[in-house]
Amino acid sequence: MIRKFIVPAALAALLTPSAAFAQAADPAGSGPIVAALGWLQGTLLGNVATAVAVMAVAAVGFMMLTGRLNWRFGATVIIGVFILFGAASIVAGIQGAAS
């Protein structure tokens, strides 16, 4: 009888987020790694990448409209570009929903 209440309470305690899951600061020695990832993000989301993505979406859209490209593949390319450039918003939404 008591076990019916203890098991769900223990599972709830294990599954709730705590300080161990969400660290407030970067670990020691991660400065170069964080800097490299920041550079990579700036490169992938910079002006040149934005221009290339706009041209790619335009080319894929034109090829889809003229019948030279499968609609499923074209939609995959366009959705991939949206996910790439919307990744920060997607992660912020997930983190907001989790807390």
DSSP file (Angstrom, degrees, kcal/mol; ACC not computed):
  #  RESIDUE AA STRUCTURE BP1 BP2  ACC     N-H-->O    O-->H-N    N-H-->O    O-->H-N    TCO  KAPPA ALPHA  PHI   PSI    X-CA   Y-CA   Z-CA
    1    1 A M    >         0   0    0      0, 0.0     3,-0.6     0, 0.0     4,-0.4   0.000 360.0 360.0 360.0 -46.6    0.0    0.0    0.0
    2    2 A I  T >>  +     0   0    0      1,-0.2     4,-1.8     2,-0.2     3,-1.3   0.817 360.0  67.2 -69.6 -29.5    2.7    2.5    0.9
    3    3 A R  H 3> S+     0   0    0      1,-0.3     4,-1.9     2,-0.2    -1,-0.2   0.803  88.8  65.5 -62.7 -29.2    4.7    1.3   -2.1
    4    4 A K  H <4 S+     0   0    0     -3,-0.6    -1,-0.3     1,-0.2    -2,-0.2   0.801 110.9  36.1 -62.2 -28.2    2.1    2.9   -4.4
    5    5 A F  H <> S+     0   0    0     -3,-1.3     4,-1.3    -4,-0.4    -2,-0.2   0.767 114.1  54.5 -95.6 -29.6    3.0    6.3   -3.1
    6    6 A I  H  X S+     0   0    0     -4,-1.8     4,-2.5     2,-0.2     5,-0.2   0.914 104.2  52.9 -74.0 -43.1    6.8    5.9   -2.6
    7    7 A V  H  X S+     0   0    0     -4,-1.9     4,-2.4     1,-0.2     5,-0.2   0.937 111.7  43.7 -63.5 -49.2    7.6    4.8   -6.2
    8    8 A P  H  > S+     0   0    0      0, 0.0     4,-2.4     0, 0.0    -1,-0.2   0.889 114.3  51.6 -63.9 -35.4    5.9    7.7   -8.0
    9    9 A A  H  X S+     0   0    0     -4,-1.3     4,-2.0     2,-0.2    -2,-0.2   0.905 110.7  47.9 -66.0 -40.0    7.4   10.2   -5.5
   10   10 A A  H  X S+     0   0    0     -4,-2.5     4,-1.8     2,-0.2    -1,-0.2   0.906 112.4  48.9 -66.8 -41.3   10.9    8.7   -6.1
   11   11 A L  H  X S+     0   0    0     -4,-2.4     4,-2.0     1,-0.2    -2,-0.2   0.900 110.4  50.9 -64.4 -40.1   10.4    8.9   -9.8
   12   12 A A  H  X S+     0   0    0     -4,-2.4     4,-1.0     1,-0.2    -1,-0.2   0.888 109.6  50.7 -64.4 -38.3    9.2   12.5   -9.6
   13   13 A A  H  < S+     0   0    0     -4,-2.0    -1,-0.2     1,-0.2    -2,-0.2   0.857 112.4  47.0 -67.5 -34.7   12.2   13.4   -7.5
   14   14 A L  H  < S+     0   0    0     -4,-1.8    -2,-0.2     1,-0.2    -1,-0.2   0.832 113.5  47.1 -75.2 -31.8   14.6   11.9  -10.0
   15   15 A L  H  < S+     0   0    0     -4,-2.0    -1,-0.2    -5,-0.1    -2,-0.2   0.563  87.1  99.0 -91.6  -8.6   13.0   13.4  -13.1
   16   16 A T  S  < S-     0   0    0     -4,-1.0     2,-0.1    -3,-0.1    -4,-0.0  -0.602  82.0-108.6 -79.2 139.3   12.7   17.0  -11.8
   17   17 A P        +     0   0    0      0, 0.0     2,-0.2     0, 0.0    -1,-0.1  -0.360  44.5 173.3 -66.8 144.0   15.5   19.3  -13.1
   18   18 A S    >>  -     0   0    0     -2,-0.1     4,-1.5    -3,-0.0     3,-1.0  -0.759  50.6 -80.3-137.1-175.3   18.0   20.4  -10.5
   19   19 A A  T 34 S+     0   0    0      1,-0.3     5,-0.1    -2,-0.2     0, 0.0   0.767 123.4  63.1 -63.6 -25.6   21.3   22.3  -10.4
   20   20 A A  T 34 S+     0   0    0      1,-0.2    -1,-0.3     3,-0.1     3,-0.2   0.822 105.9  44.7 -70.1 -29.1   23.2   19.3  -11.6
   21   21 A F  T <4 S+     0   0    0     -3,-1.0     2,-0.6     1,-0.2    -2,-0.2   0.840 118.3  40.8 -83.0 -34.0   21.3   19.2  -14.9
   22   22 A A  S  < S-     0   0    0     -4,-1.5     2,-0.3     0, 0.0    -1,-0.2  -0.856  76.3-161.5-120.7  95.7   21.5   22.9  -15.7
   23   23 A Q        -     0   0    0     -2,-0.6    -3,-0.1    -3,-0.2    -4,-0.0  -0.558  10.2-150.5 -78.3 139.5   24.9   24.4  -14.9
   24   24 A A  S    S+     0   0    0     -2,-0.3     2,-0.3    -5,-0.1    -1,-0.1   0.805  76.0  35.8 -79.9 -30.6   25.0   28.2  -14.5
   25   25 A A  S    S-     0   0    0      1,-0.0     3,-0.1     3,-0.0    -2,-0.0  -0.792  89.4 -96.5-123.6 163.5   28.6   28.6  -15.6
   26   26 A D        -     0   0    0     -2,-0.3     3,-0.1     1,-0.1     5,-0.1  -0.491  49.1-102.1 -73.8 147.8   30.9   27.1  -18.1
   27   27 A P    >   -     0   0    0      0, 0.0     3,-1.5     0, 0.0    -1,-0.1  -0.271  49.5 -82.1 -66.6 159.3   33.3   24.4  -16.8
   28   28 A A  T 3  S+     0   0    0      1,-0.2    -3,-0.0     2,-0.1     0, 0.0  -0.360 114.9  20.2 -62.6 137.4   36.9   25.3  -16.1
   29   29 A G  T 3  S+     0   0    0     -3,-0.1     4,-0.3    -2,-0.1    -1,-0.2   0.523  89.3 110.2  83.3   6.1   39.1   25.3  -19.2
   30   30 A S    <>  +     0   0    0     -3,-1.5     4,-2.8     1,-0.2     5,-0.3   0.355  42.7 102.9 -95.2   7.3   36.3   25.5  -21.7
   31   31 A G  H  > S+     0   0    0      1,-0.2     4,-2.4     2,-0.2     5,-0.2   0.925  82.6  44.1 -56.1 -51.0   37.1   29.1  -22.8
   32   32 A P  H  > S+     0   0    0      0, 0.0     4,-2.4     0, 0.0    -1,-0.2   0.875 114.5  50.5 -64.1 -35.3   38.8   28.1  -26.1
   33   33 A I  H  > S+     0   0    0     -4,-0.3     4,-2.4     2,-0.2    -2,-0.2   0.927 111.7  46.9 -68.0 -43.7   36.0   25.6  -26.9
   34   34 A V  H  X S+     0   0    0     -4,-2.8     4,-2.2     1,-0.2    -1,-0.2   0.900 113.0  50.1 -63.8 -40.3   33.3   28.2  -26.3
   35   35 A A  H  X S+     0   0    0     -4,-2.4     4,-2.2    -5,-0.3    -2,-0.2   0.904 110.7  49.1 -64.6 -41.1   35.2   30.8  -28.4
   36   36 A A  H  X S+     0   0    0     -4,-2.4     4,-2.4     2,-0.2    -2,-0.2   0.904 111.7  48.4 -65.8 -41.0   35.6   28.3  -31.2
   37   37 A L  H  X S+     0   0    0     -4,-2.4     4,-2.4     2,-0.2    -1,-0.2   0.863 110.2  52.6 -67.7 -34.6   31.8   27.4  -31.1
   38   38 A G  H  X S+     0   0    0     -4,-2.2     4,-2.4     2,-0.2    -2,-0.2   0.904 110.0  48.2 -64.4 -41.1   31.0   31.1  -31.1
   39   39 A W  H  X S+     0   0    0     -4,-2.2     4,-2.3     2,-0.2    -2,-0.2   0.915 111.5  50.2 -63.8 -42.7   33.1   31.7  -34.2
   40   40 A L  H  X S+     0   0    0     -4,-2.4     4,-2.6     1,-0.2    -2,-0.2   0.904 111.0  48.7 -62.9 -41.6   31.5   28.7  -35.9
   41   41 A Q  H  X S+     0   0    0     -4,-2.4     4,-1.9     1,-0.2    -1,-0.2   0.913 111.1  50.2 -65.0 -42.3   28.0   30.0  -35.1
   42   42 A G  H  < S+     0   0    0     -4,-2.4     4,-0.3     1,-0.2    -2,-0.2   0.876 112.9  47.1 -63.0 -36.9   29.0   33.5  -36.4
   43   43 A T  H >< S+     0   0    0     -4,-2.3     3,-0.8     1,-0.2     6,-0.4   0.921 113.8  46.4 -70.0 -44.0   30.3   32.0  -39.6
   44   44 A L  H 3< S+     0   0    0     -4,-2.6    -2,-0.2     1,-0.2    -1,-0.2   0.786 123.0  34.7 -70.4 -26.8   27.3   29.8  -40.2
   45   45 A L  T 3< S+     0   0    0     -4,-1.9    -1,-0.2    -5,-0.2    -2,-0.2   0.198  96.5 112.7-113.3  16.1   24.8   32.5  -39.4
   46   46 A G  S <> S-     0   0    0     -3,-0.8     4,-2.1    -4,-0.3     5,-0.2   0.030  85.1 -84.5 -78.8-171.3   26.7   35.5  -40.9
   47   47 A N  H  > S+     0   0    0      2,-0.2     4,-2.3     1,-0.2     5,-0.2   0.888 125.8  50.0 -65.0 -42.0   26.0   37.7  -43.9
   48   48 A V  H  > S+     0   0    0      1,-0.2     4,-2.5     2,-0.2    -1,-0.2   0.928 112.0  47.8 -65.3 -44.1   27.6   35.4  -46.5
   49   49 A A  H  > S+     0   0    0     -6,-0.4     4,-2.4     1,-0.2    -1,-0.2   0.881 111.1  51.7 -64.8 -37.2   25.7   32.3  -45.2
   50   50 A T  H  X S+     0   0    0     -4,-2.1     4,-2.3     2,-0.2    -1,-0.2   0.917 110.6  47.8 -64.7 -42.8   22.4   34.3  -45.2
   51   51 A A  H  X S+     0   0    0     -4,-2.3     4,-2.2     2,-0.2    -2,-0.2   0.910 112.5  48.7 -64.6 -41.9   23.0   35.3  -48.8
   52   52 A V  H  X S+     0   0    0     -4,-2.5     4,-2.4     1,-0.2    -2,-0.2   0.901 111.3  50.3 -64.3 -40.7   23.8   31.8  -49.8
   53   53 A A  H  X S+     0   0    0     -4,-2.4     4,-2.6     2,-0.2     5,-0.2   0.896 109.3  50.9 -66.2 -39.5   20.8   30.4  -48.1
   54   54 A V  H  X S+     0   0    0     -4,-2.3     4,-2.2     1,-0.2    -1,-0.2   0.923 112.5  46.2 -63.1 -43.5   18.5   33.0  -49.8
   55   55 A M  H  X S+     0   0    0     -4,-2.2     4,-2.6     2,-0.2    -2,-0.2   0.883 112.2  51.4 -67.0 -37.1   19.9   32.1  -53.2
   56   56 A A  H  X S+     0   0    0     -4,-2.4     4,-2.8     2,-0.2     5,-0.2   0.923 110.9  46.9 -65.8 -43.6   19.6   28.3  -52.4
   57   57 A V  H  X S+     0   0    0     -4,-2.6     4,-2.6     2,-0.2    -2,-0.2   0.899 113.5  49.5 -64.6 -39.4   15.9   28.7  -51.4
   58   58 A A  H  X S+     0   0    0     -4,-2.2     4,-2.4    -5,-0.2    -2,-0.2   0.925 113.4  45.7 -64.6 -43.9   15.2   30.8  -54.5
   59   59 A A  H  X S+     0   0    0     -4,-2.6     4,-2.5     2,-0.2    -2,-0.2   0.920 114.6  47.1 -66.1 -43.4   16.9   28.2  -56.7
   60   60 A V  H  X S+     0   0    0     -4,-2.8     4,-2.3     2,-0.2    -2,-0.2   0.917 112.7  50.1 -64.6 -42.6   15.1   25.3  -55.1
   61   61 A G  H  X S+     0   0    0     -4,-2.6     4,-2.2    -5,-0.2    -2,-0.2   0.908 111.5  47.9 -62.2 -42.2   11.8   27.1  -55.3
   62   62 A F  H  X S+     0   0    0     -4,-2.4     4,-1.8     1,-0.2    -2,-0.2   0.909 112.0  49.3 -65.2 -41.5   12.2   27.9  -58.9
   63   63 A M  H  <>S+     0   0    0     -4,-2.5     5,-2.1     1,-0.2     6,-1.2   0.860 110.8  50.8 -66.5 -34.3   13.3   24.3  -59.7
   64   64 A M  H ><5S+     0   0    0     -4,-2.3     3,-0.7     4,-0.2    -1,-0.2   0.907 110.6  49.0 -67.2 -40.9   10.2   23.0  -57.8
   65   65 A L  H 3<5S+     0   0    0     -4,-2.2    -2,-0.2     1,-0.2    -1,-0.2   0.818 111.7  48.3 -70.1 -29.9    7.9   25.3  -59.7
   66   66 A T  T 3<5S-     0   0    0     -4,-1.8    -1,-0.2    -5,-0.2    -2,-0.2   0.490 115.1-114.0 -89.6  -2.1    9.3   24.3  -63.1
   67   67 A G  T < 5S+     0   0    0     -3,-0.7    -3,-0.2    -4,-0.5    -4,-0.1   0.631  85.4 114.7  85.1  13.7    9.1   20.6  -62.3
   68   68 A R  S   <S+     0   0    0     -5,-2.1     2,-0.4    -6,-0.2    -4,-0.2   0.586  72.0  49.2 -90.7 -10.8   12.8   19.9  -62.3
   69   69 A L  S    S-     0   0    0     -6,-1.2    -2,-0.2    -9,-0.1    -1,-0.1  -0.985  88.9-108.5-134.2 139.8   12.9   19.0  -58.6
   70   70 A N     >  -     0   0    0     -2,-0.4     4,-2.3     1,-0.1     5,-0.2  -0.407  25.7-133.2 -63.2 136.7   10.9   16.7  -56.5
   71   71 A W  H  > S+     0   0    0      1,-0.2     4,-2.5     2,-0.2     5,-0.2   0.856 104.2  55.1 -62.5 -35.9    8.6   18.6  -54.1
   72   72 A R  H  > S+     0   0    0      2,-0.2     4,-1.8     1,-0.2    -1,-0.2   0.926 110.0  44.7 -65.8 -44.1    9.6   16.5  -51.1
   73   73 A F  H  > S+     0   0    0      2,-0.2     4,-2.0     1,-0.2    -2,-0.2   0.905 113.7  50.9 -66.0 -41.1   13.3   17.1  -51.6
   74   74 A G  H  X S+     0   0    0     -4,-2.3     4,-2.3     1,-0.2    -2,-0.2   0.906 109.6  49.6 -63.3 -41.5   12.7   20.8  -52.1
   75   75 A A  H  X S+     0   0    0     -4,-2.5     4,-2.7     1,-0.2     5,-0.2   0.872 108.0  55.0 -65.2 -35.9   10.7   21.0  -49.0
   76   76 A T  H  X S+     0   0    0     -4,-1.8     4,-2.1     2,-0.2    -1,-0.2   0.911 108.8  47.6 -62.5 -42.6   13.4   19.2  -47.1
   77   77 A V  H  X S+     0   0    0     -4,-2.0     4,-1.9     2,-0.2    -2,-0.2   0.932 114.0  46.4 -63.6 -46.2   16.0   21.8  -48.2
   78   78 A I  H  X S+     0   0    0     -4,-2.3     4,-2.0     1,-0.2    -2,-0.2   0.909 113.0  48.4 -66.9 -41.9   13.7   24.7  -47.3
   79   79 A I  H  X S+     0   0    0     -4,-2.7     4,-2.4     1,-0.2    -1,-0.2   0.876 108.9  55.5 -65.0 -36.9   12.8   23.3  -43.9
   80   80 A G  H  X S+     0   0    0     -4,-2.1     4,-2.3    -5,-0.2    -1,-0.2   0.890 107.0  49.2 -62.1 -39.7   16.5   22.6  -43.2
   81   81 A V  H  X S+     0   0    0     -4,-1.9     4,-2.4     2,-0.2     5,-0.2   0.914 110.7  50.4 -66.1 -42.4   17.3   26.3  -43.9
   82   82 A F  H  X S+     0   0    0     -4,-2.0     4,-1.7     1,-0.2    -2,-0.2   0.901 111.9  47.7 -62.5 -40.0   14.6   27.4  -41.5
   83   83 A I  H  < S+     0   0    0     -4,-2.4     4,-0.4     2,-0.2    -2,-0.2   0.909 110.9  51.9 -67.4 -41.0   15.8   25.0  -38.8
   84   84 A L  H >< S+     0   0    0     -4,-2.3     3,-0.7     1,-0.2     4,-0.2   0.937 118.1  35.7 -60.7 -48.2   19.4   26.2  -39.2
   85   85 A F  H 3< S+     0   0    0     -4,-2.4     3,-0.2     1,-0.2    -1,-0.2   0.682 120.9  48.0 -83.4 -16.8   18.6   29.9  -38.9
   86   86 A G  T 3X S+     0   0    0     -4,-1.7     4,-2.5    -5,-0.2    -1,-0.2   0.275  77.8 105.8-102.9  11.4   15.8   29.4  -36.3
   87   87 A A  H <> S+     0   0    0     -3,-0.7     4,-2.7    -4,-0.4     5,-0.2   0.887  78.1  52.2 -60.3 -40.9   17.9   27.1  -34.1
   88   88 A A  H  > S+     0   0    0     -4,-0.2     4,-2.2    -3,-0.2    -1,-0.2   0.913 112.5  45.2 -63.5 -41.8   18.4   29.8  -31.4
   89   89 A S  H  > S+     0   0    0      2,-0.2     4,-2.2    -4,-0.2    -1,-0.2   0.882 112.4  51.8 -68.2 -37.5   14.7   30.5  -31.2
   90   90 A I  H  X S+     0   0    0     -4,-2.5     4,-2.1     2,-0.2    -2,-0.2   0.933 112.0  45.5 -64.4 -45.6   13.8   26.8  -31.1
   91   91 A V  H  X S+     0   0    0     -4,-2.7     4,-2.7     1,-0.2     5,-0.2   0.904 111.6  52.2 -65.4 -41.2   16.2   26.2  -28.3
   92   92 A A  H  X S+     0   0    0     -4,-2.2     4,-2.2    -5,-0.2    -1,-0.2   0.891 110.0  49.7 -62.2 -38.3   15.0   29.2  -26.4
   93   93 A G  H  X S+     0   0    0     -4,-2.2     4,-2.0     2,-0.2    -1,-0.2   0.898 111.4  48.0 -66.2 -40.5   11.4   28.0  -26.7
   94   94 A I  H  X S+     0   0    0     -4,-2.1     4,-1.8     2,-0.2    -2,-0.2   0.914 113.0  48.0 -66.2 -42.7   12.3   24.5  -25.5
   95   95 A Q  H  X S+     0   0    0     -4,-2.7     4,-1.3     1,-0.2    -2,-0.2   0.879 111.1  51.4 -66.3 -36.5   14.2   26.0  -22.5
   96   96 A G  H  < S+     0   0    0     -4,-2.2    -1,-0.2    -5,-0.2    -2,-0.2   0.874 111.0  47.7 -66.5 -36.3   11.3   28.3  -21.7
   97   97 A A  H  < S+     0   0    0     -4,-2.0    -1,-0.2     1,-0.2    -2,-0.2   0.812 109.2  54.5 -72.4 -29.7    8.8   25.4  -21.8
   98   98 A A  H  <        0   0    0     -4,-1.8    -1,-0.2     1,-0.2    -2,-0.2   0.776 360.0 360.0 -76.1 -25.9   11.1   23.3  -19.6
   99   99 A S     <        0   0    0     -4,-1.3    -1,-0.2    -5,-0.1    -2,-0.2   0.476 360.0 360.0-103.2 360.0   11.3   25.8  -16.8
